[in-house]
C-alpha cells in the first residue's frame, strides 16, 4: 500500500509552527529588553550621551531607510527623492509576493532545469532548504543593512540632555509637534542656513582657518542634521 503524501494545512500545522516562532521571538525580545532597558530615570540617573552604540534597538530598522539623509547632502540633496521609493518598492514586492508562484519560472533558460533537479531531491528538508535560499539571502541582506546603518547610533543616551536635569525646554516636547517642525524648525534651518557640524577648511598664510565652500555642505536642524545628531550627539547638537 502506497504511503499517502502528508498535506500541511493552515490549521493546525502552519498556525502552530508560526505560533512557536512568535513565542521564541517574544522571549528573545523580552530578554533583550530586560538586559538593555531604556534609561528613563533622569534626573536621578542620567545616561552618558553616547550610551546605546552597538546595543540592538527598534530604531535600527527605520535608520536603514534614513541612510540617504546621511549621504545625500549639499549638491546631492536633489537625489533624496529615492528615499520614499525604497519602502514603496518593498511594500509592492510584499503585496505581490503571494502571486510569485504564478510566474513561469520553468520557462527561463537554465532555471527550469535547476527547478526540476530541486524537485527530484528526496529529502524534504534539503529540498525545502534549496527553495528557501532566495529568502535566506534576502534576509541576510536586510539584516546586514539594519546592522550597518543602526549599530553606531546612540539610541539610549537621549536622556543625557533631553531630561529635566537640562531644563524644562529640553525635557518636554512641543505641544504642537506639527507646528514646531513647520514653523520653528523651519525658521532654525533658515537662520542656520547651510553649515553646521563638521566643516572643511584650509589654513591661510596668517594661520587662520578659512572655510572651504567648494565641498558638500551640511544643513542646520534638517534631516541630515538629525541623522548626525543620532550618530554623534556629543558633536552635533
Buried (B, 14 or more C-beta within 10 A) or exposed (E): EEEEEEEEEEEEEEEEEEEEEEEEEEEEEEEEEEEBEEBEEBEEEBBEBEBBBEBBBEBBEEBBBBBBBBEBBBEEBEEBEEBEEEEEEEEEEEEEEEEEEEEEEEEEEEEEEEBEEBEEBEEEEEBEEBEEEEEEEEEEEEEEBBBEBBBBBBBBBBBBBBBEBBEEEEBEEEEEEEEEEEEEBEEEBEEBEEEBBEEEEEEEEEEEEEEEEEEEBBBBBBBBBBBBBBBBBEEBE
